[in-house]
Structure formats: structure tokens, C-alpha cells
Amino acid sequence: MNHTSQMNLWRLMSFFAIGVGLYPILFFIPGLTPGFLEGKTDVMGSTLWWVAFYMHITGGGIALLTGWIQFWKKFRDKYIRIHRRIGLIYWVAILFVGAPGGLYAAYYAMGGFPAKVGFTLLGVFWFIATLKALLAIKKRTPATTKYG
């Protein structure tokens, strides 16, 4: 793939990561019920589900808003301290907020058993991949965490 195509794919991925990362804001606007929640009447009365849901969308949104920039080599090389701080935010957002909330919410996924299994596996692999990257960096082998 040539450099121009790679850059265009990078821009597209970044655009969608930011867009999807900002989407959770809609769930914090009082009186607004995004369409997704209209089908969740079975869990609307569960405080635990609401906590898990908000953990998941908050952690996931933060991960999407901060994660894409971590793969930008020029940024990482020029601003290593900022890269590390953003990485810490990303790890906390996933390991302590997004993945645990998502794993609980996965049990209540719409779409039946295949959706529940799929979302559960996604949450488990998301957690494991993030933890693996964190451990590699703690061992000072960050090359194993690089994309590509």
C-alpha cells in the first residue's frame, strides 16, 4: 500500500475513532434517550446495569478519543511525555472502567446468545490486549506494543 493510501486510511480511522468516542456524550444529556436504550426495557430498573453501562460508555469513549493518537509515530516521537500520560489515561479507561462495565453489560446484549458471547469475548480480549501492552511497557519492551 502506498503512503497516500496509508495516510487516507489513518485519517479515516482517526475520524471514526473521534466520532464514536464522542457519541457517549448523548447519553449524558438529560431528557435525551438515544434509540439504542429504547430496546433495553428489561434492565431499565437495574442500578447495577446503569452503572456498568455508564462505566462502559465512559471508558470506551475515553479509550477511542485517546487511543488513536498513540499510534501516530511523529506525535509519539516528538511528545513522548504526553504520549505516556495519554497512555495512562487509556489504560485506566479500559482496565478499570470500560472493559469491566462492558463485560457486565454484555450479558444483557440485544441479539441473543451470539451477541452476548461476541461482546463478552470482545471485552475479554480488549482487557487482555491492554494489560499485555501495559506489562510489556513496564518490562521496557514497548516495541512489542507497536502497531504493524
NORJO-V746375 format. One record per pair of residues at least 4 apart in sequence whose ideal C-beta (glycine too) atoms are under 7 Angstrom apart, sorted by the first residue. I is the first residue (numbers start at 1). GAP is how many residues later the second one is. If there is no record, write none. Layout:
# NORJO-V746375
I,GAP ; I,GAP
This chain:
# NORJO-V746375
1,4 ; 1,5 ; 3,4 ; 4,4 ; 5,4 ; 6,4 ; 7,4 ; 8,4 ; 9,4 ; 10,4 ; 11,4 ; 12,4 ; 13,4 ; 13,55 ; 14,4 ; 14,54 ; 15,4 ; 16,4 ; 17,4 ; 17,47 ; 17,50 ; 17,51 ; 18,4 ; 18,47 ; 19,4 ; 20,44 ; 21,40 ; 21,43 ; 21,44 ; 24,33 ; 24,34 ; 24,37 ; 26,6 ; 26,8 ; 27,7 ; 27,30 ; 33,4 ; 33,5 ; 39,71 ; 40,4 ; 43,6 ; 43,65 ; 46,4 ; 47,4 ; 48,4 ; 49,4 ; 49,56 ; 49,59 ; 50,4 ; 51,4 ; 52,4 ; 52,49 ; 52,52 ; 52,53 ; 53,4 ; 53,48 ; 53,52 ; 54,4 ; 55,4 ; 55,42 ; 55,43 ; 55,45 ; 55,46 ; 56,4 ; 56,42 ; 56,45 ; 56,46 ; 56,49 ; 57,4 ; 58,4 ; 58,39 ; 59,4 ; 59,34 ; 59,35 ; 59,38 ; 59,39 ; 59,42 ; 60,4 ; 60,38 ; 60,42 ; 61,4 ; 62,4 ; 62,27 ; 62,31 ; 63,4 ; 63,27 ; 63,30 ; 63,31 ; 63,35 ; 66,20 ; 66,23 ; 66,24 ; 67,23 ; 69,6 ; 69,17 ; 70,6 ; 70,13 ; 70,16 ; 70,17 ; 70,20 ; 71,76 ; 72,4 ; 73,4 ; 74,4 ; 75,4 ; 75,8 ; 76,4 ; 76,7 ; 79,4 ; 80,4 ; 81,4 ; 82,4 ; 83,4 ; 84,4 ; 85,4 ; 86,4 ; 87,4 ; 88,4 ; 89,4 ; 90,4 ; 91,4 ; 91,39 ; 91,43 ; 92,4 ; 92,5 ; 93,4 ; 93,5 ; 94,4 ; 94,5 ; 94,32 ; 94,33 ; 94,36 ; 95,4 ; 95,32 ; 95,35 ; 95,36 ; 96,4 ; 97,4 ; 98,4 ; 99,4 ; 99,24 ; 99,27 ; 99,28 ; 100,4 ; 101,4 ; 102,4 ; 102,17 ; 102,21 ; 103,17 ; 103,20 ; 106,10 ; 106,13 ; 106,14 ; 106,17 ; 107,9 ; 109,6 ; 109,7 ; 109,10 ; 110,5 ; 111,4 ; 113,4 ; 114,4 ; 115,4 ; 116,4 ; 117,4 ; 118,4 ; 119,4 ; 120,4 ; 121,4 ; 122,4 ; 123,4 ; 124,4 ; 125,4 ; 126,4 ; 127,4 ; 128,4 ; 129,4 ; 130,4 ; 131,4 ; 132,4 ; 133,4 ; 133,12 ; 134,4 ; 135,4 ; 136,5 ; 136,6 ; 136,8 ; 136,9 ; 137,5 ; 137,8
